[in-house]
Amino acid sequence: VAGTLDQVLFKQGTEVRQGQLLFVIDQRPFLAALQAAQAQLAAAQAALKQALEQVQLLQAEAQLAALKATLVNTRQQVERDHYLLAQGAVAQQQLDNDTATAEAAAANVVAQEAVVKNAALSQQIGIEQARAGVQQAQASVTQAQLNLVYTTVRAPIDGQVGLLNVDQGNLVSVNMPLATMSSVDPIVAQFPLSEVTFLGLVKRAAAAAAKAGVTPLNIPSFQLVLADGSNYPHTGTFRTLNRAVDPQTGTILVQALFRNPERLLRPGMYAQVRAMLEDRPNTVLVPQAAVQEVQGAKMVFVVGPDDSVSLRTITDGGTYGPFFIVLSGLQAGERVIVQGVQKVRPGMRVTPTLAPAPALPATGQTG
């Protein structure tokens, strides 16, 4: 609701609990509006009560009953006149007068029946209108109560509140953000996963679906490397996966949840996410510098026991840091040329010098 910010009940940058009162907007105008709505409701309820009493209809029905009684009496008098006239006890004029009176009484009954019908219809319309008035007044009371509730702003979650967007005493409008808060423990890390990696994970997860505790991607844990290069001390767990792949980047967003008891992580920070996507024991790795691609095939120069060079085709299974994963074509312990590959040819004899191998990624790092 719009109004004057009356109270700020927390310190900027501090943590608050869910349901804790944070702000109070001046409640006086909303209390007055609620009292006015309640008075309108009471008036509408009184009008409905009066309509239900049906005073006008009861009066019309009572008058109709009296007219019907009069009609009965006049008709009985006409019957007596006919009898007495035959006996010569009354004059014809008396019969004519009483007959006219009976006819007038019958006309009065018909007219009053129409009055009763109209009164009943009007009464029903009045009742429906009064009920609608009560419902409208009740809705106004409910809205006024909601507006009064909206003058108090409470924390929707446990988390940390940032800096104020508006100071105490200033006017605030509808939907104006007073402050921003976010959950800090646990905290969500969001990162993109390539479509190729995603497909591999889904296939492996499907194969392991019968196992208890398997997540949608079957990734047991995540690690964070912070902006200063240090490792975050707590591991994360899979939280959720976006519904669609971004067609522009070919990636899908993944969210992991990390404990943050030391409050080391803050919203908006940058970090590298590491995860062990697959465990391949005894895998053969070859430095990427040793691999040449010829017409779509990956090849390496292999140095044999007699220092002769041969060109061999390998099948790779993706990358792991600065290495290719070798599925076939190369055995563990074989020597490959990583420098000067442009100078050698198959069948040549070389004098090899052992070059230091590239550093392996840290445990759990993605390739």
HELIX and SHEET records of a PDB file:
HELIX    1   1 ARG A   28  GLU A   53  1                                  26    
HELIX    2   2 VAL A   55  GLN A   87  1                                  33    
HELIX    3   3 GLN A   92  VAL A  149  1                                  58    
HELIX    4   4 GLU A  195  ALA A  207  1                                  13    
HELIX    5   5 GLN A  288  ALA A  290  5                                   3    
HELIX    6   6 VAL A  341  LYS A  343  5                                   3    
SHEET    1   A 4 THR A 152  ARG A 154  0                                        
SHEET    2   A 4 LEU A  21  ILE A  25 -1                                        
SHEET    3   A 4 GLY A   3  VAL A   8 -1                                        
SHEET    4   A 4 LEU A 171  VAL A 172 -1                                        
SHEET    1   B 3 GLU A  15  VAL A  16  0                                        
SHEET    2   B 3 GLY A 159  LEU A 164 -1                                        
SHEET    3   B 3 ALA A 179  SER A 182 -1                                        
SHEET    1   C 3 ILE A 187  SER A 194  0                                        
SHEET    2   C 3 THR A 251  PHE A 258 -1                                        
SHEET    3   C 3 GLY A 236  LEU A 241 -1                                        
SHEET    1   D 2 GLN A 223  LEU A 226  0                                        
SHEET    2   D 2 ALA A 271  ARG A 274 -1                                        
SHEET    1   E 5 VAL A 284  PRO A 287  0                                        
SHEET    2   E 5 PHE A 323  SER A 328 -1                                        
SHEET    3   E 5 VAL A 309  TYR A 320 -1                                        
SHEET    4   E 5 ALA A 297  VAL A 303 -1                                        
SHEET    5   E 5 VAL A 291  VAL A 294 -1                                        
SHEET    1   F 5 VAL A 284  PRO A 287  0                                        
SHEET    2   F 5 PHE A 323  SER A 328 -1                                        
SHEET    3   F 5 VAL A 309  TYR A 320 -1                                        
SHEET    4   F 5 ALA A 297  VAL A 303 -1                                        
SHEET    5   F 5 ARG A 335  VAL A 336 -1                                        
END                                                                             
